[in-house]
Amino acid sequence: MTQQFVSGPSSLVCTETWHATTVVISCSGVVDMLTAPHMGQLIATALDKRPSMVIIDLTETTMFASCGMSLLVETKEKLSEDASLVVVADGPITRRPLELVGLSAFLTLRSTLAEALGEVSVAEG
């Protein structure tokens, strides 16, 4: 499922892909106060399907505001105890802010989607 959110200068495209019971939500574009609520709705819909793992891929994100960070925290808190969240973030736009505010201690961060999907095979194995 692909959803595109355009609000003024902000544009965000999110795709939802399932790998068995793992959902990958890939975001491309701007995550800000205008687009984060739409991203949150997509995540909430995915969580309703009770995934065992949620991977949020921010590889193609061009701006990542604090409301996006709050959304990641909310997502982790909404997951059941037996489900996990992995965030794909690398570089100054996504990973650095997460590290600076201390969320890297709270969230599982991976540099690539392939690395995050490797977590799936470990969890299932």
N, CA, C and O atoms as CSV, one atom per row, in Angstrom:
chain,resi,resn,atom,element,x,y,z
A,1,MET,N,N,0.841,-1.163,0.000
A,1,MET,CA,C,0.000,0.000,0.000
A,1,MET,C,C,0.896,1.238,0.000
A,1,MET,O,O,1.831,1.321,0.796
A,2,THR,N,N,0.625,2.189,-0.874
A,2,THR,CA,C,1.375,3.436,-0.939
A,2,THR,C,C,0.432,4.597,-0.671
A,2,THR,O,O,-0.658,4.664,-1.239
A,3,GLN,N,N,0.849,5.503,0.186
A,3,GLN,CA,C,0.082,6.698,0.451
A,3,GLN,C,C,0.993,7.897,0.278
A,3,GLN,O,O,2.137,7.902,0.734
A,4,GLN,N,N,0.463,8.924,-0.396
A,4,GLN,CA,C,1.227,10.153,-0.575
A,4,GLN,C,C,0.491,11.281,0.129
A,4,GLN,O,O,-0.724,11.427,-0.013
A,5,PHE,N,N,1.224,12.069,0.879
A,5,PHE,CA,C,0.659,13.187,1.609
A,5,PHE,C,C,1.341,14.456,1.131
A,5,PHE,O,O,2.564,14.576,1.213
A,6,VAL,N,N,0.562,15.400,0.634
A,6,VAL,CA,C,1.097,16.674,0.187
A,6,VAL,C,C,0.344,17.778,0.919
A,6,VAL,O,O,-0.883,17.857,0.853
A,7,SER,N,N,1.076,18.611,1.603
A,7,SER,CA,C,0.470,19.725,2.326
A,7,SER,C,C,1.374,20.933,2.164
A,7,SER,O,O,2.400,21.047,2.835
A,8,GLY,N,N,0.989,21.832,1.272
A,8,GLY,CA,C,1.833,22.998,1.008
A,8,GLY,C,C,3.192,22.543,0.509
A,8,GLY,O,O,3.277,21.730,-0.411
A,9,PRO,N,N,4.266,23.066,1.115
A,9,PRO,CA,C,5.610,22.699,0.660
A,9,PRO,C,C,6.048,21.316,1.138
A,9,PRO,O,O,7.070,20.797,0.689
A,10,SER,N,N,5.275,20.720,2.048
A,10,SER,CA,C,5.648,19.421,2.600
A,10,SER,C,C,5.063,18.296,1.755
A,10,SER,O,O,3.885,18.320,1.398
A,11,SER,N,N,5.877,17.336,1.448
A,11,SER,CA,C,5.432,16.174,0.690
A,11,SER,C,C,6.064,14.925,1.286
A,11,SER,O,O,7.271,14.880,1.519
A,12,LEU,N,N,5.240,13.915,1.529
A,12,LEU,CA,C,5.711,12.670,2.107
A,12,LEU,C,C,5.025,11.509,1.416
A,12,LEU,O,O,3.805,11.508,1.256
A,13,VAL,N,N,5.800,10.529,1.008
A,13,VAL,CA,C,5.255,9.299,0.438
A,13,VAL,C,C,5.630,8.171,1.375
A,13,VAL,O,O,6.807,7.977,1.682
A,14,CYS,N,N,4.631,7.422,1.833
A,14,CYS,CA,C,4.883,6.273,2.706
A,14,CYS,C,C,4.350,5.019,2.034
A,14,CYS,O,O,3.249,5.014,1.485
A,15,THR,N,N,5.137,3.965,2.084
A,15,THR,CA,C,4.692,2.679,1.561
A,15,THR,C,C,4.705,1.659,2.688
A,15,THR,O,O,5.533,1.718,3.597
A,16,GLU,N,N,3.783,0.739,2.608
A,16,GLU,CA,C,3.659,-0.329,3.602
A,16,GLU,C,C,3.875,-1.651,2.883
A,16,GLU,O,O,3.151,-1.974,1.941
A,17,THR,N,N,4.861,-2.409,3.320
A,17,THR,CA,C,5.178,-3.701,2.723
A,17,THR,C,C,5.236,-4.735,3.838
A,17,THR,O,O,5.832,-4.491,4.888
A,18,TRP,N,N,4.624,-5.882,3.613
A,18,TRP,CA,C,4.630,-6.940,4.629
A,18,TRP,C,C,5.565,-8.067,4.221
A,18,TRP,O,O,5.593,-8.478,3.061
A,19,HIS,N,N,6.326,-8.559,5.184
A,19,HIS,CA,C,7.182,-9.739,5.046
A,19,HIS,C,C,6.716,-10.675,6.151
A,19,HIS,O,O,7.177,-10.573,7.288
A,20,ALA,N,N,5.807,-11.582,5.825
A,20,ALA,CA,C,5.163,-12.447,6.824
A,20,ALA,C,C,4.488,-11.562,7.869
A,20,ALA,O,O,3.542,-10.849,7.536
A,21,THR,N,N,4.945,-11.586,9.122
A,21,THR,CA,C,4.303,-10.783,10.173
A,21,THR,C,C,5.075,-9.503,10.484
A,21,THR,O,O,4.809,-8.840,11.487
A,22,THR,N,N,6.024,-9.160,9.626
A,22,THR,CA,C,6.788,-7.919,9.787
A,22,THR,C,C,6.293,-6.898,8.782
A,22,THR,O,O,6.146,-7.206,7.599
A,23,VAL,N,N,6.036,-5.685,9.246
A,23,VAL,CA,C,5.630,-4.611,8.337
A,23,VAL,C,C,6.778,-3.623,8.206
A,23,VAL,O,O,7.394,-3.225,9.195
A,24,VAL,N,N,7.054,-3.234,6.961
A,24,VAL,CA,C,8.056,-2.217,6.676
A,24,VAL,C,C,7.311,-0.989,6.174
A,24,VAL,O,O,6.606,-1.041,5.166
A,25,ILE,N,N,7.476,0.109,6.890
A,25,ILE,CA,C,6.892,1.371,6.467
A,25,ILE,C,C,8.048,2.264,6.023
A,25,ILE,O,O,8.853,2.722,6.833
A,26,SER,N,N,8.103,2.495,4.717
A,26,SER,CA,C,9.186,3.296,4.136
A,26,SER,C,C,8.659,4.691,3.839
A,26,SER,O,O,7.602,4.851,3.229
A,27,CYS,N,N,9.405,5.696,4.277
A,27,CYS,CA,C,8.980,7.086,4.097
A,27,CYS,C,C,9.987,7.841,3.252
A,27,CYS,O,O,11.198,7.733,3.448
A,28,SER,N,N,9.465,8.604,2.313
A,28,SER,CA,C,10.293,9.396,1.422
A,28,SER,C,C,9.760,10.821,1.418
A,28,SER,O,O,8.588,11.048,1.120
A,29,GLY,N,N,10.616,11.775,1.747
A,29,GLY,CA,C,10.199,13.168,1.747
A,29,GLY,C,C,10.317,13.797,3.120
A,29,GLY,O,O,11.221,13.477,3.891
A,30,VAL,N,N,9.393,14.692,3.414
A,30,VAL,CA,C,9.446,15.535,4.609
A,30,VAL,C,C,8.535,14.984,5.700
A,30,VAL,O,O,7.339,14.791,5.480
A,31,VAL,N,N,9.106,14.730,6.878
A,31,VAL,CA,C,8.317,14.377,8.050
A,31,VAL,C,C,8.324,15.608,8.951
A,31,VAL,O,O,9.316,15.902,9.618
A,32,ASP,N,N,7.204,16.319,8.958
A,32,ASP,CA,C,7.074,17.523,9.773
A,32,ASP,C,C,5.687,17.560,10.395
A,32,ASP,O,O,4.952,16.575,10.325
A,33,MET,N,N,5.320,18.681,11.001
A,33,MET,CA,C,4.043,18.750,11.702
A,33,MET,C,C,2.849,18.629,10.757
A,33,MET,O,O,1.744,18.323,11.204
A,34,LEU,N,N,3.051,18.863,9.469
A,34,LEU,CA,C,1.967,18.731,8.502
A,34,LEU,C,C,1.792,17.293,8.020
A,34,LEU,O,O,0.671,16.856,7.760
A,35,THR,N,N,2.891,16.562,7.900
A,35,THR,CA,C,2.813,15.207,7.342
A,35,THR,C,C,2.849,14.109,8.399
A,35,THR,O,O,2.369,13.004,8.147
A,36,ALA,N,N,3.405,14.386,9.574
A,36,ALA,CA,C,3.523,13.359,10.618
A,36,ALA,C,C,2.175,12.745,11.012
A,36,ALA,O,O,2.119,11.537,11.239
A,37,PRO,N,N,1.079,13.527,11.106
A,37,PRO,CA,C,-0.202,12.897,11.452
A,37,PRO,C,C,-0.641,11.836,10.438
A,37,PRO,O,O,-1.221,10.816,10.811
A,38,HIS,N,N,-0.363,12.083,9.162
A,38,HIS,CA,C,-0.718,11.105,8.126
A,38,HIS,C,C,0.144,9.848,8.254
A,38,HIS,O,O,-0.347,8.728,8.117
A,39,MET,N,N,1.419,10.051,8.515
A,39,MET,CA,C,2.323,8.926,8.739
A,39,MET,C,C,1.852,8.138,9.966
A,39,MET,O,O,1.875,6.907,9.965
A,40,GLY,N,N,1.431,8.848,10.998
A,40,GLY,CA,C,0.919,8.211,12.213
A,40,GLY,C,C,-0.314,7.369,11.947
A,40,GLY,O,O,-0.470,6.298,12.533
A,41,GLN,N,N,-1.196,7.838,11.067
A,41,GLN,CA,C,-2.397,7.071,10.718
A,41,GLN,C,C,-2.025,5.774,10.009
A,41,GLN,O,O,-2.610,4.725,10.276
A,42,LEU,N,N,-1.048,5.849,9.105
A,42,LEU,CA,C,-0.595,4.655,8.394
A,42,LEU,C,C,0.017,3.656,9.379
A,42,LEU,O,O,-0.234,2.454,9.288
A,43,ILE,N,N,0.813,4.155,10.310
A,43,ILE,CA,C,1.421,3.282,11.317
A,43,ILE,C,C,0.341,2.654,12.192
A,43,ILE,O,O,0.399,1.459,12.482
A,44,ALA,N,N,-0.647,3.448,12.617
A,44,ALA,CA,C,-1.730,2.932,13.465
A,44,ALA,C,C,-2.515,1.832,12.751
A,44,ALA,O,O,-2.882,0.829,13.363
A,45,THR,N,N,-2.768,2.022,11.465
A,45,THR,CA,C,-3.472,1.003,10.681
A,45,THR,C,C,-2.652,-0.280,10.620
A,45,THR,O,O,-3.200,-1.377,10.729
A,46,ALA,N,N,-1.353,-0.144,10.446
A,46,ALA,CA,C,-0.471,-1.319,10.409
A,46,ALA,C,C,-0.458,-2.012,11.775
A,46,ALA,O,O,-0.483,-3.241,11.841
A,47,LEU,N,N,-0.419,-1.231,12.870
A,47,LEU,CA,C,-0.386,-1.820,14.213
A,47,LEU,C,C,-1.673,-2.584,14.528
A,47,LEU,O,O,-1.658,-3.545,15.298
A,48,ASP,N,N,-2.782,-2.155,13.933
A,48,ASP,CA,C,-4.053,-2.867,14.122
A,48,ASP,C,C,-3.977,-4.305,13.619
A,48,ASP,O,O,-4.751,-5.159,14.051
A,49,LYS,N,N,-3.043,-4.574,12.704
A,49,LYS,CA,C,-2.877,-5.924,12.135
A,49,LYS,C,C,-1.947,-6.786,12.986
A,49,LYS,O,O,-1.638,-7.917,12.612
A,50,ARG,N,N,-1.495,-6.257,14.135
A,50,ARG,CA,C,-0.685,-6.965,15.121
A,50,ARG,C,C,0.607,-7.562,14.542
A,50,ARG,O,O,0.809,-8.773,14.626
A,51,PRO,N,N,1.484,-6.731,13.956
A,51,PRO,CA,C,2.754,-7.265,13.439
A,51,PRO,C,C,3.672,-7.699,14.577
A,51,PRO,O,O,3.576,-7.205,15.700
A,52,SER,N,N,4.560,-8.630,14.259
A,52,SER,CA,C,5.549,-9.061,15.255
A,52,SER,C,C,6.728,-8.099,15.286
A,52,SER,O,O,7.435,-7.990,16.288
A,53,MET,N,N,6.926,-7.399,14.163
A,53,MET,CA,C,7.993,-6.407,14.085
A,53,MET,C,C,7.553,-5.282,13.153
A,53,MET,O,O,6.924,-5.518,12.121
A,54,VAL,N,N,7.896,-4.061,13.537
A,54,VAL,CA,C,7.637,-2.889,12.709
A,54,VAL,C,C,8.993,-2.280,12.362
A,54,VAL,O,O,9.791,-1.957,13.242
A,55,ILE,N,N,9.235,-2.131,11.062
A,55,ILE,CA,C,10.449,-1.470,10.602
A,55,ILE,C,C,10.018,-0.163,9.944
A,55,ILE,O,O,9.240,-0.168,8.990
A,56,ILE,N,N,10.523,0.948,10.455
A,56,ILE,CA,C,10.248,2.242,9.850
A,56,ILE,C,C,11.523,2.688,9.155
A,56,ILE,O,O,12.537,2.974,9.791
A,57,ASP,N,N,11.441,2.739,7.831
A,57,ASP,CA,C,12.602,3.048,6.997
A,57,ASP,C,C,12.599,4.529,6.634
A,57,ASP,O,O,11.747,4.996,5.879
A,58,LEU,N,N,13.561,5.254,7.183
A,58,LEU,CA,C,13.673,6.694,6.946
A,58,LEU,C,C,14.792,7.026,5.963
A,58,LEU,O,O,15.243,8.170,5.899
A,59,THR,N,N,15.242,6.032,5.198
A,59,THR,CA,C,16.372,6.202,4.283
A,59,THR,C,C,16.168,7.359,3.310
A,59,THR,O,O,17.098,8.123,3.049
A,60,GLU,N,N,14.957,7.493,2.771
A,60,GLU,CA,C,14.681,8.522,1.761
A,60,GLU,C,C,14.054,9.788,2.358
A,60,GLU,O,O,13.525,10.624,1.625
A,61,THR,N,N,14.114,9.927,3.677
A,61,THR,CA,C,13.550,11.095,4.330
A,61,THR,C,C,14.485,12.290,4.150
A,61,THR,O,O,15.684,12.198,4.414
A,62,THR,N,N,13.922,13.409,3.698
A,62,THR,CA,C,14.729,14.596,3.410
A,62,THR,C,C,14.692,15.619,4.542
A,62,THR,O,O,15.536,16.514,4.597
A,63,MET,N,N,13.732,15.494,5.435
A,63,MET,CA,C,13.665,16.321,6.637
A,63,MET,C,C,12.939,15.520,7.698
A,63,MET,O,O,11.935,14.867,7.414
A,64,PHE,N,N,13.449,15.570,8.933
A,64,PHE,CA,C,12.865,14.782,10.007
A,64,PHE,C,C,12.734,15.659,11.245
A,64,PHE,O,O,13.696,15.844,11.990
A,65,ALA,N,N,11.544,16.193,11.456
A,65,ALA,CA,C,11.302,17.127,12.560
A,65,ALA,C,C,11.030,16.373,13.865
A,65,ALA,O,O,10.867,15.153,13.875
A,66,SER,N,N,10.985,17.125,14.957
A,66,SER,CA,C,10.792,16.527,16.279
A,66,SER,C,C,9.469,15.782,16.399
A,66,SER,O,O,9.373,14.826,17.169
A,67,CYS,N,N,8.440,16.201,15.648
A,67,CYS,CA,C,7.165,15.477,15.706
A,67,CYS,C,C,7.324,14.066,15.136
A,67,CYS,O,O,6.601,13.153,15.534
A,68,GLY,N,N,8.252,13.887,14.222
A,68,GLY,CA,C,8.549,12.550,13.710
A,68,GLY,C,C,9.201,11.692,14.780
A,68,GLY,O,O,8.926,10.497,14.888
A,69,MET,N,N,10.068,12.315,15.570
A,69,MET,CA,C,10.703,11.598,16.677
A,69,MET,C,C,9.651,11.189,17.709
A,69,MET,O,O,9.682,10.072,18.226
A,70,SER,N,N,8.731,12.091,18.001
A,70,SER,CA,C,7.648,11.780,18.940
A,70,SER,C,C,6.811,10.623,18.424
A,70,SER,O,O,6.379,9.770,19.200
A,71,LEU,N,N,6.580,10.590,17.124
A,71,LEU,CA,C,5.803,9.514,16.504
A,71,LEU,C,C,6.500,8.164,16.682
A,71,LEU,O,O,5.837,7.152,16.910
A,72,LEU,N,N,7.823,8.142,16.580
A,72,LEU,CA,C,8.565,6.892,16.792
A,72,LEU,C,C,8.420,6.418,18.232
A,72,LEU,O,O,8.247,5.224,18.477
A,73,VAL,N,N,8.490,7.343,19.184
A,73,VAL,CA,C,8.334,6.985,20.601
A,73,VAL,C,C,6.924,6.448,20.844
A,73,VAL,O,O,6.753,5.429,21.514
A,74,GLU,N,N,5.918,7.129,20.303
A,74,GLU,CA,C,4.532,6.685,20.466
A,74,GLU,C,C,4.335,5.295,19.869
A,74,GLU,O,O,3.650,4.453,20.450
A,75,THR,N,N,4.940,5.060,18.706
A,75,THR,CA,C,4.821,3.753,18.046
A,75,THR,C,C,5.403,2.663,18.930
A,75,THR,O,O,4.787,1.612,19.107
A,76,LYS,N,N,6.584,2.905,19.485
A,76,LYS,CA,C,7.217,1.905,20.353
A,76,LYS,C,C,6.339,1.627,21.569
A,76,LYS,O,O,6.203,0.479,21.992
A,77,GLU,N,N,5.747,2.672,22.128
A,77,GLU,CA,C,4.910,2.499,23.318
A,77,GLU,C,C,3.607,1.761,23.019
A,77,GLU,O,O,3.051,1.112,23.905
A,78,LYS,N,N,3.112,1.853,21.784
A,78,LYS,CA,C,1.855,1.193,21.405
A,78,LYS,C,C,2.038,-0.282,21.073
A,78,LYS,O,O,1.071,-1.044,21.075
A,79,LEU,N,N,3.268,-0.688,20.788
A,79,LEU,CA,C,3.521,-2.088,20.409
A,79,LEU,C,C,3.284,-3.020,21.583
A,79,LEU,O,O,3.530,-2.665,22.736
A,80,SER,N,N,2.806,-4.208,21.277
A,80,SER,CA,C,2.663,-5.210,22.331
A,80,SER,C,C,4.055,-5.632,22.791
A,80,SER,O,O,5.045,-5.402,22.096
A,81,GLU,N,N,4.122,-6.249,23.963
A,81,GLU,CA,C,5.423,-6.611,24.542
A,81,GLU,C,C,6.223,-7.581,23.681
A,81,GLU,O,O,7.453,-7.588,23.727
A,82,ASP,N,N,5.521,-8.405,22.893
A,82,ASP,CA,C,6.229,-9.391,22.075
A,82,ASP,C,C,6.556,-8.875,20.673
A,82,ASP,O,O,7.069,-9.628,19.845
A,83,ALA,N,N,6.269,-7.609,20.397
A,83,ALA,CA,C,6.593,-7.011,19.104
A,83,ALA,C,C,7.762,-6.043,19.277
A,83,ALA,O,O,8.006,-5.534,20.371
A,84,SER,N,N,8.476,-5.801,18.186
A,84,SER,CA,C,9.621,-4.894,18.272
A,84,SER,C,C,9.571,-3.845,17.163
A,84,SER,O,O,8.900,-4.014,16.145
A,85,LEU,N,N,10.293,-2.775,17.393
A,85,LEU,CA,C,10.389,-1.667,16.438
A,85,LEU,C,C,11.853,-1.478,16.069
A,85,LEU,O,O,12.724,-1.411,16.936
A,86,VAL,N,N,12.106,-1.395,14.777
A,86,VAL,CA,C,13.445,-1.104,14.274
A,86,VAL,C,C,13.318,0.108,13.349
A,86,VAL,O,O,12.457,0.141,12.470
A,87,VAL,N,N,14.175,1.090,13.556
A,87,VAL,CA,C,14.165,2.304,12.741
A,87,VAL,C,C,15.410,2.314,11.870
A,87,VAL,O,O,16.532,2.203,12.365
A,88,VAL,N,N,15.198,2.450,10.561
A,88,VAL,CA,C,16.319,2.541,9.624
A,88,VAL,C,C,16.621,4.026,9.452
A,88,VAL,O,O,15.851,4.768,8.842
A,89,ALA,N,N,17.752,4.438,9.998
A,89,ALA,CA,C,18.148,5.842,9.951
A,89,ALA,C,C,19.666,5.916,9.864
A,89,ALA,O,O,20.381,5.259,10.621
A,90,ASP,N,N,20.138,6.722,8.933
A,90,ASP,CA,C,21.576,6.870,8.769
A,90,ASP,C,C,21.863,8.278,8.267
A,90,ASP,O,O,21.189,8.764,7.359
A,91,GLY,N,N,22.839,8.921,8.840
A,91,GLY,CA,C,23.244,10.226,8.354
A,91,GLY,C,C,22.706,11.388,9.170
A,91,GLY,O,O,22.029,11.197,10.180
A,92,PRO,N,N,23.019,12.605,8.715
A,92,PRO,CA,C,22.715,13.806,9.493
A,92,PRO,C,C,21.236,14.178,9.559
A,92,PRO,O,O,20.833,14.897,10.473
A,93,ILE,N,N,20.422,13.712,8.625
A,93,ILE,CA,C,19.011,14.108,8.618
A,93,ILE,C,C,18.186,13.275,9.585
A,93,ILE,O,O,17.259,13.794,10.206
A,94,THR,N,N,18.502,12.008,9.724
A,94,THR,CA,C,17.666,11.135,10.560
A,94,THR,C,C,18.399,10.584,11.781
A,94,THR,O,O,17.941,10.772,12.908
A,95,ARG,N,N,19.507,9.920,11.579
A,95,ARG,CA,C,20.178,9.273,12.707
A,95,ARG,C,C,20.765,10.271,13.708
A,95,ARG,O,O,20.627,10.099,14.919
A,96,ARG,N,N,21.412,11.299,13.201
A,96,ARG,CA,C,22.064,12.263,14.104
A,96,ARG,C,C,21.072,12.911,15.077
A,96,ARG,O,O,21.358,12.958,16.274
A,97,PRO,N,N,19.924,13.411,14.619
A,97,PRO,CA,C,18.967,13.980,15.589
A,97,PRO,C,C,18.487,12.953,16.616
A,97,PRO,O,O,18.309,13.286,17.787
A,98,LEU,N,N,18.278,11.715,16.185
A,98,LEU,CA,C,17.846,10.668,17.125
A,98,LEU,C,C,18.909,10.416,18.185
A,98,LEU,O,O,18.589,10.174,19.349
A,99,GLU,N,N,20.165,10.473,17.783
A,99,GLU,CA,C,21.263,10.295,18.737
A,99,GLU,C,C,21.399,11.508,19.657
A,99,GLU,O,O,21.622,11.356,20.858
A,100,LEU,N,N,21.265,12.706,19.095
A,100,LEU,CA,C,21.439,13.929,19.881
A,100,LEU,C,C,20.416,14.071,21.007
A,100,LEU,O,O,20.742,14.561,22.089
A,101,VAL,N,N,19.179,13.640,20.750
A,101,VAL,CA,C,18.141,13.761,21.791
A,101,VAL,C,C,18.069,12.512,22.681
A,101,VAL,O,O,17.233,12.436,23.580
A,102,GLY,N,N,18.944,11.542,22.428
A,102,GLY,CA,C,19.015,10.372,23.293
A,102,GLY,C,C,18.084,9.232,22.926
A,102,GLY,O,O,17.993,8.253,23.666
A,103,LEU,N,N,17.385,9.338,21.792
A,103,LEU,CA,C,16.463,8.268,21.410
A,103,LEU,C,C,17.167,7.015,20.916
A,103,LEU,O,O,16.560,5.946,20.850
A,104,SER,N,N,18.452,7.138,20.568
A,104,SER,CA,C,19.186,5.957,20.117
A,104,SER,C,C,19.337,4.941,21.254
A,104,SER,O,O,19.576,3.760,21.000
A,105,ALA,N,N,19.200,5.393,22.500
A,105,ALA,CA,C,19.251,4.475,23.647
A,105,ALA,C,C,17.917,3.770,23.850
A,105,ALA,O,O,17.858,2.717,24.485
A,106,PHE,N,N,16.848,4.348,23.313
A,106,PHE,CA,C,15.487,3.849,23.499
A,106,PHE,C,C,14.997,3.042,22.300
A,106,PHE,O,O,14.206,2.110,22.445
A,107,LEU,N,N,15.477,3.412,21.114
A,107,LEU,CA,C,15.047,2.783,19.869
A,107,LEU,C,C,16.156,1.911,19.290
A,107,LEU,O,O,17.339,2.175,19.505
A,108,THR,N,N,15.770,0.879,18.558
A,108,THR,CA,C,16.742,0.062,17.827
A,108,THR,C,C,16.955,0.723,16.475
A,108,THR,O,O,16.034,0.801,15.662
A,109,LEU,N,N,18.167,1.198,16.238
A,109,LEU,CA,C,18.506,1.865,14.981
A,109,LEU,C,C,19.397,0.967,14.133
A,109,LEU,O,O,20.309,0.312,14.638
A,110,ARG,N,N,19.117,0.952,12.851
A,110,ARG,CA,C,19.951,0.240,11.888
A,110,ARG,C,C,20.243,1.186,10.736
A,110,ARG,O,O,19.457,2.095,10.471
A,111,SER,N,N,21.353,0.989,10.053
A,111,SER,CA,C,21.780,1.893,8.985
A,111,SER,C,C,21.125,1.611,7.643
A,111,SER,O,O,20.976,2.514,6.819
A,112,THR,N,N,20.729,0.352,7.416
A,112,THR,CA,C,20.128,-0.016,6.132
A,112,THR,C,C,18.899,-0.892,6.351
A,112,THR,O,O,18.744,-1.521,7.398
A,113,LEU,N,N,18.036,-0.920,5.349
A,113,LEU,CA,C,16.863,-1.784,5.414
A,113,LEU,C,C,17.286,-3.253,5.434
A,113,LEU,O,O,16.676,-4.064,6.131
A,114,ALA,N,N,18.309,-3.591,4.685
A,114,ALA,CA,C,18.800,-4.979,4.676
A,114,ALA,C,C,19.235,-5.407,6.076
A,114,ALA,O,O,18.968,-6.531,6.500
A,115,GLU,N,N,19.900,-4.510,6.782
A,115,GLU,CA,C,20.333,-4.798,8.152
A,115,GLU,C,C,19.117,-4.986,9.065
A,115,GLU,O,O,19.104,-5.883,9.908
A,116,ALA,N,N,18.092,-4.133,8.892
A,116,ALA,CA,C,16.873,-4.247,9.695
A,116,ALA,C,C,16.134,-5.540,9.388
A,116,ALA,O,O,15.632,-6.201,10.297
A,117,LEU,N,N,16.065,-5.904,8.118
A,117,LEU,CA,C,15.397,-7.160,7.741
A,117,LEU,C,C,16.169,-8.364,8.271
A,117,LEU,O,O,15.589,-9.429,8.478
A,118,GLY,N,N,17.461,-8.203,8.490
A,118,GLY,CA,C,18.257,-9.255,9.118
A,118,GLY,C,C,17.797,-9.529,10.537
A,118,GLY,O,O,17.923,-10.651,11.028
A,119,GLU,N,N,17.262,-8.508,11.202
A,119,GLU,CA,C,16.703,-8.675,12.548
A,119,GLU,C,C,15.511,-9.627,12.520
A,119,GLU,O,O,15.275,-10.372,13.471
A,120,VAL,N,N,14.764,-9.592,11.415
A,120,VAL,CA,C,13.575,-10.437,11.264
A,120,VAL,C,C,13.983,-11.903,11.286
A,120,VAL,O,O,13.398,-12.711,12.007
A,121,SER,N,N,15.004,-12.243,10.480
A,121,SER,CA,C,15.419,-13.642,10.402
A,121,SER,C,C,16.007,-14.113,11.728
A,121,SER,O,O,15.882,-15.288,12.072
A,122,VAL,N,N,16.646,-13.218,12.474
A,122,VAL,CA,C,17.164,-13.571,13.794
A,122,VAL,C,C,16.005,-13.831,14.742
A,122,VAL,O,O,16.019,-14.802,15.497
A,123,ALA,N,N,14.995,-12.953,14.701
A,123,ALA,CA,C,13.839,-13.076,15.596
A,123,ALA,C,C,13.040,-14.343,15.306
A,123,ALA,O,O,12.506,-14.973,16.219
A,124,GLU,N,N,12.963,-14.712,14.022
A,124,GLU,CA,C,12.196,-15.890,13.649
A,124,GLU,C,C,12.975,-17.181,13.820
A,124,GLU,O,O,12.393,-18.259,13.939
A,125,GLY,N,N,14.312,-17.064,13.832
A,125,GLY,CA,C,15.163,-18.252,13.889
A,125,GLY,C,C,15.392,-18.754,15.206
A,125,GLY,O,O,16.094,-19.751,15.373
